[in-house]
Amino acid sequence: MNILKISRLLILWACLFVMSCAEDKGNYNYDDKAIIFIENISQMVSVLANAEYIDLKPVVTSSIEGTIDDQNTNFEFCYQRKNSEGKWVEVGDKKDLYMLAALDAGTHSFLFSVTDKRTKVKTLRLFYVNATTVTSDGWMLLCNEGPEERVRLDMLAQISIDRIVPAYDVIQREEGMPEQYHAANIGFYSTNGSVGNRIIAMSEDAAYWLQTASKTGGEFLNLTNASELKASMFLTTPDDHIVNFVTVPSDVPYKANHDAVICVSREGNAYAWNTVLEDTGFEYPINTSHRGGTPEYRVAPYVGTTLKRPLSSKFGIALLFDTDNHRFVYWSGEGGSDDNKQVLHSLEDPENKKFSYQTGNMDLVCMLNTAFSEGTVYCIMKEGNKRHIYEVNLGSEEIRQTACHLDITAEHFAEATCFAASSQYYVIYYAYGNKVYAYNLGNKTCKPVLTLDDEEITCLKFNRYDFPWGVVQLCSKYQELIPIYQERENQLIVGSYKNAATDNNGGMLRFYNINESGMGLTLNPGWEYSGYAKIKDIRYKEAR
């Protein structure tokens, strides 16, 4: 009976509750929770270290109260920075932040918090400050200054994605350090491993390791005696003058993802640094048939290898040219044997050869490395007054002949000294005087694609990033940068010099977009910079 009464009362209560809800006119007072929004703080803030201020004015709003500012005593603000010990340190207690970027070059983690003192609810916004110097990140330009051709390193410094400024003569030398003369090349070895990035500035008389403040690439440090390449990276002390320094990529099980670095001297010797092993360096010349042997011939100052990143091959391959015997030779990392990696090997002609690796009386003009078809190397050959182009592919654990183009009759091709090859199109670019020409290897057509007024073209370059895992991994933290970096890899960079310049600063740098299937150039708007010395080589300095 009691149970029946209780059941009836519960049913009656439920009915009254439903009726009251049906008559609800919206007069109830709900205790809503406020949602705090933080806007107007970029994920990445870029500043010049110790020279500019971090200037932030975030917009803070509440879903209930609207805009929140410093006058609202119900809220407190806090900025924190993670220090070198991994601890968060307070750097500001106002809504806006204005502080000198007294930071080491590199990327620093910051945290902005807004706390509702009534509820103790805290809203956080993580962001990063990229503190740079003019030598932290950007394009390095190895230049010759004046009639004596003093080597000068200029830069196009990238402070942020949309802030790029020229910088001149950026390398400082300790007292007593000699100058360099007659620029040759810039070498770059990129890795996240314990070795760190290596940037090598080479001239006809010396080569220096341009050390940075961090292993992955901070600002440049002053040059010292220890910066000399042979003193810092050679296990021996040869008398040679190193003029080329090229990485050989592979998918080796090692954090560097390079199989070796090969350098070549002006005297015609080649050296290999087996980067797979730790505590190694360049040893004795490898232009020999056995490790440590006396050099048996001289090689041209070029190293052919794939520019494809990342590479699926388990070992690296490089192509060189024996100038004494007019033949191609090769380096291989197959098998991983250190003895094998310290010699060069002869190349045998394939059964269905397109050309002979034994070239008779031909000389090598230059090698052009690309990422085209996994890694095509274009070898421009000279035979008397004729020039030929041999194609060799090095991207799939073997050396394959892909094509042979004999007696190229394109306008001024036989006199050209500056060359570049596209990794997108079957096209080679070359310069003569103030003009750039495009030559299509498929249909044998050629046309001038650029003419500059009163300027001599001194350098043509496609900049491919050396980062072992490719652009996608290079920009893994900031996905929006991937298409920007990929576009830059396929722009033709042109260095030129004004004939009328009288102050040693007539160098010009321009970036061109490729169109018309490789047979057209269009200046990238705004990407034209002046004030450089005479540009010899260009390379991007990756600072991560």
DOZA-923485 format. One record per residue (C-alpha): residue in one letter; x, y, z. Coordinates in steps of 0.1 Angstrom, whole numbers, plus 5000, padded with zeros to 4 digits. Example, Ala and Ser with C-alpha at 12.3 -4.5 7.8 and 13.67 -1.06 7.14 Angstrom:
A512349555078S513749895071
//
This chain:
M500050005000N502850245009I504650144977L501550224957K501250574974I504850654967S504450554930R501450774926L503251064942L506251024919I503951014889L502151334901W505551504906A506651414871C503551554856L503851884874F507551904863V506551854826M503752114829S506152364845C508652314817A505952364791E505052704807D508752814809K508953174797G512753194798N512953354832Y515553114846N519053244855Y521653004841D525253014854D527053004820K530752954818A532753224799I534953114770I538053314765F539453374730I543053494724E543753634689N546353854671I549453644682S551153474654Q552353114659M555853234649V557153574657S560453664640V562853934653L566554024651A568153904682N569454174706A568354444681E564554444679Y561754424703I559054154707D555954374703L552654194710K549154334713P546854034716V543054074714V541453894744T537653854744S535153674767S531953514753I530053684781E531954014789G533254094754T536754264751I539054214781D541854474787D544254564815Q541554764832N539454464839T540454364874N538754024872F541553894849E545353864852F547853814824C551153644822Y553953584796Q556453314802R559453194783K561152844784N564752894794S567752684785E567052454814G563552384802K561852584829W559152844823V560253194834E557853494837V558753784814G555654004816D552454054836K550454284813K548154204784D550654354759L554254254757Y557054484746M560554354754L563954354738A564654024720A567653954743L567853594731D570353354715A569753294678G567153024674T563552934681H562253004716S558952884732F556653144748L553353104766F550653374771S548053304798V544753474808T543353384842D539853454854K540553524891R536853454900T536853094887K540653034885V540152914849K543252974828T543453004790L546752944774R548353044740L551652884730F553753064704Y557353084692V559853364688N562453304661A565453514670T567753554641T570753754629V571453864594T573553544590S571153294606D569053204576G568953294539W570953284507M574753294509L576453464480L580153384475C581553684456N584653834441E585354194451G587354434430P590154354405E592054154431E588953934435R588953934473V586453674484R583453824501L580453644516D577253844511M573753734520L570053774513A568953734549Q565553584556I564453734589S560953604584I558853464556D557853814544R560854004556I564053954535V566954204535P570354214518A573554194540Y577054244528D580554114537V579153924567I582253714576Q584553854603R588053724607E590153704638E593153934638G595953794616M593653564596P594353604559E591853704533Q590753464505Y591053544468H589353404436A586053254448A585252894438N582152734455I580052704486G579752354501F576852264524Y576351954545S573051944564T572251714592N570451704626G573051464639S575951524664V578151654635G575951954628N575752154596R578952224577I579252524554I582452554534A583652874516M586152774490S588552984469E591452904447D593852964476A592052834507A588852674521Y587252754554W584552594575L582152874584Q581252764619T577952874634A576652944669S574552624669K574952284652T571752324632G572852674620G572852984640E574753304632F578253284618L581253294642N584453464635L587053274614T590053144632N592952924623A590952624634S588352714607E590652614579L589052304562K592152084562A592952174598S589452094610M588051804589F591051624574L592851334591T595851424570T597351754560P597551764522D599052064503D595952074480H593552364476I589952234480V587652394455N584552164456F582651994485V579551784476T577351564497V576351214485P572851124498S571350784505D568850624529V571550484551P570450384587Y572150684602K570851024614A572751214588N571151034558H574251104537D576550834527A579651064523V580951404514I583451424485C585751714480V588051784451S591151994449R592452234423E595352004419G592951724408N592751504439A589551374454Y588851294491A585951114508W584551164543N582650854553T579851024573V578250694583L580950624608E581650854637D584951024644T585951024608G587151284583F588751324549E591651084546Y594151034517P593251094480I590750844466N591750884430T593650564434S592950184431H593650104468R593050294501G595950524510G597750464477T599550734457P597150914433E597150754399Y595451024379R593851364383V590051444384A588051744373P586651964400Y583051834397V581151564415G577951424399T575251304423T571451314427L569751614443K566651414451R565551444488P564751214504L566450934486S565250564488S568650424478K570450234505F573850354494G575150664476I576850694442A578950974427L580351044393L583751194386F585951254356D589551144351T591151434332D594451254325N592750954308H589651134296R587250884312F584450874338V585050704372Y582750664401W582550644439S580150404456G578950334492E577649984483G578449734511G579450004536S583149904536D585350184546D588150054523N585650054494K584650414502Q588250534501V588850454464L587350544430H586350274405S586550244368L583350244347E582649984321D580450064291P576949894292E576049644266N573649884248K575650194254K574550544244F578050674247S581350554259Y582750624294Q586150624277T585750954259G588950964238N590151314237M587151484252D587251714282L584651784308V583252134308C580952084339M578451854356L574951974364N573251774392T569451764394A566551584410F565051514376S564051154371E565351064406G568751224399T569951294363V573451444360Y574151634328C577751614317I578751884292M581651754272K584051944249E585551784218G587552044198N585052314188K582052084195R580052034227H578051734237I575751654266Y575851304282E573051214306V573750974335N571150884362L572350814397G569150784416S568450414419E571650234433E573150214398I574750424372R572550434341Q573150614308T569850774298A570750984267C573451134245H573151474227L575951524202D577251844187I574952104203T574652394178A572452614200E573352984199H576553064220F576352724237A579952654228E581152974245A578952964276T580552934310C577452954333F575052664333A572052544353A569652244348S566052224358S564751944381Q561252004367Y561752024329Y563951864304V565752194299I569252334305Y569952704309Y573152874300A574453234299Y576553424275G577253794281N574053954292K571653684280V570253364294Y569253084270A566952784275Y567752464256N565152184255L566951854253G563851674240N563051874209K566452044205T564952394205C566752694220K565753054226P566953354247V564753384277L566353674295T568353984284L569754224310D570854584301D574454664306E575054364329E577254054327I575653734340T578053564364C576053284380L573053064373K571652844400F568752634411N568852604449R567952254461Y567852224499D570351974513F568151874543P568251494541W564551424545G563451684520V561352004521V558351844538Q560451744568L562452064567C559152254572S557451994594K556652244623Y555152494599Q553152324572E552252654556L555952694545I556052374525P554652524492I556752834496Y559952634500Q559052394472E558452694448R561852844457E563552514448N562252554412Q563152924407L566153014386I568453234405V570553474383G573553664396S574853944374Y577154244376K576654594362N579354684337A579355044347A579754984385T582755174400D582455084437N582854704437N579154674446G577554624412G576254274419M572554204412L570553904424R567253814408F564753514412Y562753394382N559753174379I559852914352N556952894327E556152774292S557352424301G560752554310M561252774280G560153104297L561253314327T559253574346L560853784373N559453704407P557854034417G560054224443W562853964442E565554184428Y568454294450S571554504445G574754614462Y576554284460A580054204448K580553984417I578553674425K580253344419D578153084438I574753084457R573552844484Y570752864509K571752844546E569252634564A568752734600R566252514619
//
